[in-house]
């Protein structure tokens, strides 16, 4: 009887030692944590329990999510809630800019849920947020980690016009797994977005993928070639970790040696920066990617 149950619910593979992280410490981290708690500031760093929070905050970098916390898409890897989003908060750009000022952030990463329910897909709030941050924090550099805006160039142009130092859009996975992992997104459309950003004069474009979802080495290398063809400057490669039992399972824990191999291949393909490692996330070492 026990064996039958084990076959239906196989024991979860324990996380390897290289995925263990130290608790964040340090003066900068402690001060920022206090400010976030005191002013109830909304950062992805805290809400997403990012393993690199202490390191990034120590460097004066933080990530903020705009346009609410309910997404119109239902990606198999993502822990953000899916459903009908709340109405747009037009005061949000000022709130985010104020948070960055309070926290004295040197480099801010802005991301958002998908807002396919809106005619402009949230691009107007996106542009207004960048403008507000620039007004209130003229010395803060910016990365915008944008959705695909369904490939609508009018919406993408709003991001281009406000000229963040880095514009990022994640592929998330290899071509074969895109339908399963990202569901409403398309591999080629994401490549088109990245290609368009570069063609329209964005100096630094960036993309990221997660590993451990069942992809092969050849498929990962193909993504790197496709990103290089799209003239992407920066690539991040990290380990997928299952947010809950409802999400896609981890098929494999990628070894540090394999991550190092992908980093070497990426550098040989000419990317300006390649961040490749189990704990790497989209905004890891983001402050270095503007150079």
N, C-alpha and C positions, 0 to 999 in steps of 0.2 A: 504493500500500500504506500509506504513512504517513498519507494522508488518511483512509483507512478506520479506522485505529487512532484518529486524532484524533476521529472521529465517535463512536466507542464510548467513549473516555476523553477527553472534552473537557478542555482545560487549565483548571486551577483559577484562578478569578478572584483576582488579588492583593488582599490586604486594603487598604482605603483608608487614607490617612494619618491620619485621625481615630481609627483603632483602635490606633495605636501608643502604647505607654505608656512612661513613664520608669521606670527601675529604682528600687525603693523605697529611700529613704535616710532619714537623720535619727536622732537620739539614741534616741527612743522605739522606733522600728522596730528599730534595732540591738540594743537591750537585750532587747526581746521575742523577737527571733529567737534570741538566745543562750539565753534561758530555755526556749523551745520545743524547741530542739535538745538542751539539757542534760538536761531532764526527760522528753524524748520525748512532749511534749504533742500531742494530736490535735486540730488545728484545721482546719476546712474552708478557711480562708484559705490555708494552705500546701498541703494535699492537693489543693485545687481550683485552685491557681495563680491566685488571684484577682488581677485587674489593679489592684484598689484596696487591696491589702493594706497598703502603706506608709501611705496616707492614713488608713485606718481605725485601724490600730495607733497611729498618731500621735495619734489622738483618744481612744485608750483603749478601742476597740471590737474585739471578736473574735467569730468564729462557731465553734461546736462542734457536731459531729454525734454523736448517741447511737444506741444500739441496733445497733451494729456497722456494717460497711461493705459488707454484701451485702443488696440489696433484693429483695423478693418480686415487684416489678413490673419491667417491661421497657420503660420510656418511650424513645421514639425519639430524644430530645434529650439524655439524661442519661448522664454518664460513670461513674456508680456501677455496680459489678458487680451482675448479676442472678443469683439462684440460691437455694440453701437457706441461710438465715442461720444463724449460730452461735447457741448457747444464750445466753440473756439473762445478762448480767453484773450481778448485783444490787449489786455494789460500784461500779458506774459512776457513780451520782449523786454519791458522795463524791469520786470521782476527778475528775469535771468541776468540782465545787465547789473542789477543791484547786488545779486548774489555773488557775481564774479568780483565786484568791487569790495564787498564785505570780506570775502575770502582772500582778496589780494592775489588773484590767479594771474599768472604770467602767460599761460597758454591754455585756452579753453577749447574743448571739443564739444560741438553741439550735434545732437542726433534727434530723431523723432520716431514716433510710430508712423505707420502708413495711414494716410487719410484719404482713401479712395472715395469717401462719402462727400468730399468737398469738391466744388467745381475747379478750384485752383490746386487741389490736393495738398493744401497747406503751404504752398510756396510763398504766399504773401506774408504769412507770419514768419516763415523762415527768413525772408529778406529783411523784415522789420526787426527781427531779433538781432541779426548781424549789425544792422545800423545802430540799434540801441546800445549794443556792446561797444561799438566803435566810439560812440558819443561819450559814454560814461567811463570807458577804459581804453583810452587811445593807445596805450602801450601794450595792451594784451593782443597776442597773436591768436589766430583762429583756424580751427579745422571744422568743416561741416561734413558730417557723415550722413549723406542724404539717401532717401528712398529712390526708387526708379522713376517716380512721378508718371508711371505708365509710359515712359519714353516721350512724354509731351515736351517738346523743346521750348515752348513758351514758358512753361513752369521752370524748366532747368535754367533758362536764360535769366530768371529772377535771381538765382544763386550766383550765376556768372557775373551779373551786373554789380553785385556788392563785393565781389573779389576777395573771398577768404584766402588766406595763405595756402591752405590745403583743402581740396574737395575730394571726399572719399565716398565710394559706393561699393559695398561688399558683394562679391560673387557668392560667398558663403560655402559653396561646395562645387564638385565637379559636374560636368554637363549631364552625365547619365543620371545623377541623383537629384538634379535640380527640381524636377516635378514632385518628388517625394518629400524633399527637405523644405523647399520654399513654396510649394503648392501653387500660389497665384502669380509667381514670378517666372520669367523666362531667361535662360542663360544668355541667348543672343541679345536680348533687349538690354541686359545689364552691360554687356560689352559695348553696345552702341552708345549707351549713356556715357561710359568712361571715354570712349573714342571722341564723342561730341564735345565733352568738357575740354579735352586737350586741343581739339581743332579750334575751339573758340577762345583759346588763349589762357586757360588756367595753367599756372606755372607748375603746380605740384598736384598730381592726381594719385589716388591711392585706392587699393582694394585689399580685401582679406578673405581667407578661406579657413574652414575648420576641418580637422581630420579626425578619423575614427568612426566614420559613418558607413564604412564599407567600400570606400574608394580604393583604387589600385594606384601603385606608384606611377604607372604610365599616365593615368588620368590626371593626377596632380601635376605632373610635368607638362601635360597638354594645357592645363589652365594657365600655368606660368608662361608658356609660349603665347597663348591667346592674349594675356595681359600685356606682354611685351609688344605684341603686334599692335595693341591699342595704345601704345606709348605711355602706359602707366608708369609712374615714377617709384612708387612705394608699395610693397606687398607685406602683409602680415599673415603668418601661418601659425595656427594654434590647435590645441586639442579640444574637441567637442566634449562637453560634460552634460549629462542629462539633467535638465532642470527639475523634472518630476517624473513619476511613473507613467504619466499620460503622454510624455514626449518620446521621440525616437530614442531607442536604446543605443548605448555605446557599443559598437561592434569590435573596436580594437583600441588599445592604448598605444599610441605611437612612441617609439623609443627616442631618447635624446639624439642618438646617432642618426636616426632617419630624419629628424628635424634639421640636423646639421647638414645632411646631404642636400635637402631641399634648399637650404640657405645658400650653399655653394652653387647649386644649379642656378638659382635666382640671380646671384651676383654675376655669374658667367653670362647670363642673358642681358645684363646691363642695367638692372634696376638700381636706382640711386640708394635705396635702403631696403633691406630684407630683414624682417623680424620673424624668426622661426624658432618656436619652442613650445613646450606643453602648456605653459601658463601665459603665452602671448595672447592678448586680446586686441581689438581694433585700435584702441588708443594707447597701447603700450609704447613707451618712448616717443609719444606723439610730439613732444616739444623739440625732438631732434629732427623731425621730418620736414621742418620748414626750411632747413639749410641744404 
